[in-house]
């Protein structure tokens, strides 16, 4: 290489600084330059041994983190097909034309309804599948389709309608694979969220989004009979995704898909946090009923600003405390709240010495309490602040 650089330098000097070089002398210089370059050109033209180098196109393209995460959980995701009897809508048989009676048959009795959802294996040894209560509640038969296509009869072990969770068992399978469960308390808004399941019966569907919000109260979505703080995500969740897993970028289950709210432009998906789902599943799998403490109060949120606006109204029926809290709208009969002497218009501002700024904060503390154990509530009643001791009871079962 030094000789190559020297030849190039000599050529530059001789051709630029001495333009009147005779032709023969210039030809000699060019000959010496080509002679010095020849070994380099021969080296470049020699073929390389096989395997000595590879181009960028020959290298395997790495898969995305979504593919890696989905691959870790996919063997544990199942499709659930159900069949249930549904009572026909009652109407007066006398109003049915005889010709229509022959066509549609007897209006009495029930009809068969088929449905579909998703689930995720959480205990391979016992064959336990976690899904939504609304997928398998009051069904006559359950069929579970594994990731490899095998179809098995399922048995509903337990259902908790308050948290919309259920456990199904499949038997006789030794090679089930359970999904790794994560920690939903460690989530932050903006984390990746990957929804898996069988929307519209399309198995092994994966959609990607982020965690859009945390602790979304299900009551604000119109479900007054549920107790859930949900994970909100923009990952696409559609009918049939219910009961399937919501996973993070590490391939761990962080939630159970439960519902979707559609709107202009995009849908909003919601999932039950896996920490709650794990606790409920453990109780259901052991054959125990899930007990939810309750006080017997109907509450509405109150802010200091809204209270001031109400108090300025000369037609206001009640003067409200100008503080944030959970306002008692109604006390249910024969409830722990009635036994403790609570009244309509009381403003709950603390529970167990923890501040209460809205009904959701109070319900979270009640859900963590023990049935029959005293629970201290701090109230504003009129111009007075007082503390009452209330003993939560078990939430009555619907129906």
C-alpha positions as CSV (number, residue, x, y, z in Angstrom):
1,X,0.0,0.0,0.0
2,X,2.9,2.5,0.6
3,X,4.0,2.0,-3.0
4,X,0.4,2.6,-4.2
5,X,0.2,5.9,-2.3
6,X,3.7,6.9,-3.6
7,X,2.7,6.1,-7.2
8,X,-0.5,8.1,-6.9
9,X,1.5,11.1,-5.4
10,X,4.0,10.9,-8.2
11,X,1.3,10.8,-10.8
12,X,-0.4,13.9,-9.3
13,X,2.9,15.9,-9.2
14,X,3.9,14.9,-12.7
15,X,0.6,15.5,-14.3
16,X,-0.5,18.7,-12.5
17,X,2.7,20.5,-11.7
18,X,4.5,19.6,-14.9
19,X,2.0,19.8,-17.8
20,X,4.7,19.8,-20.4
21,X,5.9,16.2,-19.6
22,X,6.8,14.4,-22.8
23,X,4.4,11.6,-23.9
24,X,6.9,8.8,-23.4
25,X,7.7,9.9,-19.8
26,X,3.9,10.1,-19.0
27,X,3.4,6.6,-20.4
28,X,6.2,5.3,-18.2
29,X,4.6,6.8,-15.1
30,X,1.2,5.3,-16.0
31,X,2.8,1.9,-16.5
32,X,4.4,2.0,-13.1
33,X,1.1,3.0,-11.5
34,X,-0.8,0.1,-13.1
35,X,1.9,-2.3,-12.2
36,X,1.6,-1.3,-8.5
37,X,-2.3,-1.5,-8.6
38,X,-2.3,-5.0,-10.3
39,X,-1.8,-7.1,-7.1
40,X,-4.6,-5.2,-5.3
41,X,-7.0,-5.7,-8.2
42,X,-6.2,-9.4,-8.4
43,X,-6.8,-9.7,-4.7
44,X,-10.2,-8.0,-4.9
45,X,-11.3,-10.2,-7.8
46,X,-10.5,-13.5,-6.1
47,X,-13.7,-15.3,-4.9
48,X,-14.1,-15.6,-1.1
49,X,-14.4,-19.0,0.6
50,X,-17.9,-20.3,1.3
51,X,-19.1,-19.0,4.7
52,X,-16.4,-16.4,5.0
53,X,-18.9,-13.5,4.7
54,X,-22.6,-12.8,4.4
55,X,-24.6,-9.9,3.2
56,X,-27.2,-8.1,5.1
57,X,-29.9,-9.8,3.0
58,X,-28.6,-13.2,4.0
59,X,-29.0,-12.5,7.7
60,X,-32.2,-13.7,9.4
61,X,-34.5,-10.7,10.1
62,X,-35.2,-10.5,13.9
63,X,-38.8,-10.7,14.9
64,X,-40.5,-7.9,16.9
65,X,-41.1,-8.1,20.6
66,X,-44.8,-8.6,19.9
67,X,-44.0,-11.9,18.1
68,X,-41.8,-13.0,20.9
69,X,-44.3,-12.1,23.6
70,X,-47.2,-13.7,21.7
71,X,-45.2,-16.9,21.1
72,X,-44.7,-17.3,24.8
73,X,-48.4,-17.1,25.7
74,X,-50.1,-18.6,22.5
75,X,-50.0,-22.2,23.6
76,X,-52.1,-21.3,26.7
77,X,-54.8,-19.4,24.8
78,X,-58.0,-21.3,24.1
79,X,-61.3,-20.8,22.4
80,X,-64.5,-21.5,24.4
81,X,-67.7,-22.5,22.7
82,X,-70.9,-22.7,24.8
83,X,-74.5,-23.6,24.5
84,X,-77.3,-22.5,26.8
85,X,-81.1,-22.5,27.0
86,X,-82.8,-19.2,26.7
87,X,-86.4,-18.6,27.6
88,X,-88.5,-17.3,24.8
89,X,-90.0,-13.9,25.1
90,X,-93.5,-14.4,26.6
91,X,-96.6,-13.2,24.7
92,X,-100.2,-14.0,24.4
93,X,-100.6,-17.2,22.2
94,X,-104.2,-16.0,21.3
95,X,-102.6,-13.2,19.3
96,X,-100.7,-15.7,17.1
97,X,-102.3,-16.5,13.8
98,X,-102.9,-20.2,13.4
99,X,-100.9,-20.3,10.2
100,X,-98.0,-18.6,12.0
101,X,-98.3,-21.2,14.8
102,X,-97.8,-24.0,12.3
103,X,-94.8,-22.2,10.8
104,X,-93.0,-21.2,14.0
105,X,-94.2,-23.9,16.4
106,X,-95.3,-23.6,20.0
107,X,-94.2,-20.2,21.5
108,X,-93.8,-21.8,24.9
109,X,-90.5,-23.3,26.1
110,X,-87.0,-22.1,25.4
111,X,-84.6,-21.9,22.5
112,X,-80.9,-22.9,22.2
113,X,-78.3,-20.2,22.1
114,X,-74.7,-20.7,21.1
115,X,-71.9,-18.3,22.0
116,X,-68.1,-18.0,21.9
117,X,-65.3,-16.5,23.9
118,X,-61.7,-17.0,24.8
119,X,-59.8,-18.2,27.8
120,X,-56.2,-18.7,29.1
121,X,-54.8,-21.7,30.9
122,X,-53.5,-20.7,34.3
123,X,-52.9,-24.1,35.9
124,X,-51.7,-26.9,33.6
125,X,-51.5,-29.5,36.3
126,X,-55.2,-29.1,37.3
127,X,-56.4,-28.1,33.8
128,X,-57.7,-24.8,34.9
129,X,-58.8,-22.1,32.4
130,X,-59.6,-18.5,33.4
131,X,-62.3,-16.7,31.4
132,X,-65.1,-14.2,31.9
133,X,-68.2,-15.0,33.9
134,X,-70.5,-13.7,31.1
135,X,-68.9,-16.2,28.7
136,X,-69.8,-19.4,30.7
137,X,-72.6,-18.3,33.1
138,X,-75.7,-20.6,33.2
139,X,-74.5,-22.7,30.2
140,X,-75.5,-26.2,29.4
141,X,-72.3,-27.3,27.7
142,X,-68.8,-26.0,27.3
143,X,-66.3,-27.0,24.6
144,X,-62.6,-25.9,24.9
145,X,-60.4,-25.8,21.8
146,X,-56.7,-25.8,22.5
147,X,-54.1,-23.9,20.6
148,X,-53.1,-27.1,18.7
149,X,-56.8,-27.7,17.6
150,X,-57.8,-30.4,20.1
151,X,-61.4,-30.0,21.3
152,X,-62.2,-31.0,24.9
153,X,-65.3,-30.9,27.1
154,X,-65.1,-28.2,29.8
155,X,-66.6,-28.1,33.2
156,X,-67.5,-24.8,34.9
157,X,-65.8,-24.9,38.3
158,X,-67.0,-21.5,39.6
159,X,-68.4,-18.1,38.5
160,X,-68.2,-14.7,40.2
161,X,-70.6,-12.3,38.5
162,X,-69.4,-9.3,40.6
163,X,-65.9,-9.4,39.1
164,X,-67.0,-11.1,35.8
165,X,-64.6,-14.0,36.3
166,X,-65.0,-17.7,35.9
167,X,-62.8,-20.9,36.0
168,X,-63.3,-23.8,33.6
169,X,-61.6,-27.2,34.0
170,X,-60.5,-29.6,31.2
171,X,-59.5,-33.1,32.1
172,X,-57.3,-35.8,30.6
173,X,-54.7,-33.5,29.1
174,X,-51.1,-34.0,30.3
175,X,-49.3,-31.6,28.0
176,X,-51.2,-28.3,28.7
177,X,-49.0,-25.2,29.0
178,X,-50.0,-22.5,31.4
179,X,-49.4,-18.8,30.6
180,X,-46.9,-16.8,32.8
181,X,-48.8,-14.3,35.0
182,X,-47.4,-10.8,35.5
183,X,-48.0,-8.1,38.0
184,X,-50.8,-5.6,37.1
185,X,-49.9,-3.3,40.0
186,X,-46.5,-2.6,38.2
187,X,-48.3,-1.3,35.1
188,X,-47.9,2.3,34.0
189,X,-49.9,4.3,31.4
190,X,-48.1,4.0,28.1
191,X,-46.8,0.5,28.6
192,X,-47.3,-1.9,25.7
193,X,-50.5,-4.0,25.7
194,X,-51.1,-7.1,23.5
195,X,-54.6,-8.6,23.3
196,X,-55.0,-12.3,22.3
197,X,-58.0,-14.4,21.7
198,X,-60.6,-15.5,19.1
199,X,-62.6,-12.4,18.0
200,X,-65.5,-13.4,15.8
201,X,-64.2,-17.0,16.0
202,X,-60.9,-16.1,14.4
203,X,-58.5,-18.0,16.5
204,X,-55.0,-17.0,17.4
205,X,-55.6,-13.3,16.8
206,X,-53.1,-10.8,18.2
207,X,-53.6,-7.0,18.4
208,X,-51.2,-4.3,19.7
209,X,-51.8,-1.1,21.7
210,X,-50.8,0.6,24.9
211,X,-52.2,0.8,28.4
212,X,-54.4,3.9,28.0
213,X,-55.5,4.3,31.6
214,X,-55.5,2.4,34.9
215,X,-58.1,2.0,37.7
216,X,-61.0,2.8,35.3
217,X,-64.2,2.3,37.4
218,X,-66.6,-0.1,35.7
219,X,-69.6,1.8,37.2
220,X,-68.7,4.8,35.0
221,X,-69.2,2.5,32.0
222,X,-72.8,1.7,33.1
223,X,-72.3,-1.5,35.1
224,X,-73.7,-0.8,38.5
225,X,-73.7,-4.5,39.6
226,X,-69.9,-4.9,39.1
227,X,-67.0,-4.0,41.3
228,X,-63.9,-3.6,39.1
229,X,-61.1,-1.1,38.4
230,X,-60.2,-1.9,34.8
231,X,-57.2,-1.6,32.6
232,X,-58.1,0.6,29.6
233,X,-56.3,-0.1,26.3
234,X,-56.5,0.9,22.7
235,X,-55.5,-2.7,21.6
236,X,-58.4,-3.9,19.5
237,X,-60.8,-6.1,21.6
238,X,-63.8,-7.4,19.8
239,X,-66.6,-9.9,20.5
240,X,-65.0,-13.3,21.1
241,X,-62.0,-11.7,22.8
242,X,-63.8,-11.9,26.1
243,X,-61.8,-14.0,28.6
244,X,-58.6,-13.9,26.6
245,X,-55.4,-12.6,28.0
246,X,-54.0,-9.1,27.8
247,X,-50.2,-9.4,27.9
248,X,-47.2,-7.1,28.3
249,X,-44.0,-6.8,26.2
250,X,-42.3,-9.5,28.3
251,X,-45.0,-12.1,27.4
252,X,-46.7,-12.1,30.8
253,X,-50.5,-11.9,31.4
254,X,-51.5,-8.6,32.9
255,X,-55.2,-8.7,32.5
256,X,-58.3,-10.6,31.2
257,X,-60.1,-9.0,28.3
258,X,-63.7,-8.3,29.4
259,X,-65.5,-5.6,27.3
260,X,-65.2,-3.0,24.6
261,X,-66.9,0.4,24.1
262,X,-67.1,1.6,20.5
263,X,-67.1,5.2,19.5
264,X,-66.3,7.4,16.5
265,X,-62.9,6.6,15.1
266,X,-61.8,3.8,17.5
267,X,-62.9,1.4,20.2
268,X,-61.9,1.4,23.9
269,X,-61.0,-2.0,25.3
270,X,-61.0,-2.9,29.0
271,X,-59.4,-5.8,30.9
272,X,-59.6,-7.1,34.5
273,X,-56.2,-6.7,36.3
274,X,-54.5,-10.1,36.6
275,X,-53.8,-9.6,40.4
276,X,-57.5,-9.5,41.1
277,X,-58.2,-12.3,38.6
278,X,-55.6,-14.5,40.3
279,X,-57.1,-14.0,43.8
280,X,-60.7,-14.7,42.5
281,X,-59.6,-17.7,40.5
282,X,-57.9,-19.2,43.5
283,X,-61.1,-19.0,45.5
284,X,-63.2,-20.4,42.7
285,X,-60.9,-23.3,42.0
286,X,-61.0,-24.3,45.6
287,X,-64.8,-24.5,45.5
288,X,-65.4,-21.5,47.6
289,X,-67.9,-18.7,46.9
290,X,-66.2,-15.3,46.4
291,X,-67.4,-13.1,49.2
292,X,-67.6,-9.3,48.6
293,X,-68.2,-7.0,51.6
294,X,-70.9,-4.4,51.2
295,X,-72.3,-1.5,53.2
296,X,-75.7,-0.9,51.6
297,X,-75.1,2.6,50.3
298,X,-75.9,4.3,47.0
299,X,-73.3,7.0,46.5
300,X,-72.6,9.9,44.1
301,X,-69.4,11.9,43.9
302,X,-69.4,15.4,45.4
303,X,-66.8,18.2,44.9
304,X,-66.5,21.4,46.9
305,X,-67.4,23.4,43.7
306,X,-70.6,21.5,43.1
307,X,-71.5,21.8,46.7
308,X,-71.1,25.6,46.6
309,X,-73.2,25.8,43.4
310,X,-75.9,23.8,45.1
311,X,-75.9,25.9,48.3
312,X,-76.2,29.1,46.3
313,X,-79.5,27.8,44.8
314,X,-82.4,29.2,46.8
315,X,-84.5,26.2,45.8
316,X,-81.9,23.6,47.0
317,X,-83.5,20.9,49.1
318,X,-80.4,20.3,51.1
319,X,-77.3,22.3,52.1
320,X,-74.2,20.2,51.3
321,X,-70.8,20.2,52.9
322,X,-68.4,22.1,50.7
323,X,-65.8,19.3,50.5
324,X,-64.8,16.5,48.2
325,X,-66.1,13.0,49.1
326,X,-68.8,10.3,48.5
327,X,-72.3,11.6,49.1
328,X,-74.9,9.2,50.4
329,X,-77.9,9.3,48.1
330,X,-79.7,6.3,49.6
331,X,-79.3,3.9,52.5
332,X,-80.6,0.4,51.7
333,X,-83.1,-1.2,54.1
334,X,-81.7,-3.9,56.4
335,X,-78.1,-3.1,55.5
336,X,-75.0,-2.5,57.6
337,X,-75.2,1.2,56.8
338,X,-78.8,1.4,58.2
339,X,-77.7,-0.5,61.3
340,X,-74.9,2.0,61.8
341,X,-77.3,5.0,61.6
342,X,-76.1,6.5,58.4
343,X,-78.5,8.9,56.6
344,X,-79.1,10.4,53.2
345,X,-77.0,13.5,52.8
346,X,-74.1,12.2,54.8
347,X,-70.7,12.9,53.1
348,X,-68.1,10.2,53.6
349,X,-64.6,11.9,53.6
350,X,-62.5,9.1,55.1
351,X,-62.5,5.3,55.7
352,X,-60.1,3.6,58.0
353,X,-58.2,7.0,58.3
354,X,-57.7,7.0,54.5
355,X,-59.1,10.0,52.6
356,X,-62.2,9.5,50.4
357,X,-62.5,11.8,47.4
358,X,-65.2,9.8,45.4
359,X,-67.3,6.7,45.7
360,X,-64.6,4.5,43.9
361,X,-62.1,5.3,46.7
362,X,-64.6,4.2,49.3
363,X,-65.5,1.0,47.5
364,X,-61.9,0.0,47.1
365,X,-61.4,0.1,50.8
366,X,-64.7,-1.7,51.5
367,X,-63.6,-4.5,49.0
368,X,-60.4,-4.9,51.0
369,X,-62.2,-5.1,54.4
370,X,-63.4,-8.2,56.2
371,X,-67.0,-9.2,56.5
372,X,-68.1,-8.6,60.1
373,X,-65.0,-6.6,61.1
374,X,-65.6,-3.0,62.2
375,X,-64.8,-0.3,59.7
376,X,-64.5,3.3,60.7
377,X,-66.1,5.9,58.4
378,X,-65.6,9.7,58.9
379,X,-68.7,11.7,57.9
380,X,-69.7,15.2,57.5
381,X,-73.4,15.6,58.6
382,X,-74.6,19.2,58.4
383,X,-72.0,21.2,60.1
384,X,-70.6,18.3,62.2
385,X,-67.8,15.8,61.6
386,X,-68.4,12.4,63.2
387,X,-67.0,8.9,63.0
388,X,-69.3,5.8,62.8
389,X,-68.3,2.2,63.1
390,X,-69.9,-0.1,60.5
391,X,-69.6,-3.8,60.0
392,X,-69.7,-4.9,56.4
393,X,-71.8,-7.8,55.4
394,X,-71.5,-10.2,52.5
395,X,-72.9,-8.8,49.3
396,X,-76.3,-10.6,48.7
397,X,-76.2,-12.9,45.7
398,X,-78.2,-11.7,42.7
399,X,-81.3,-13.8,41.9
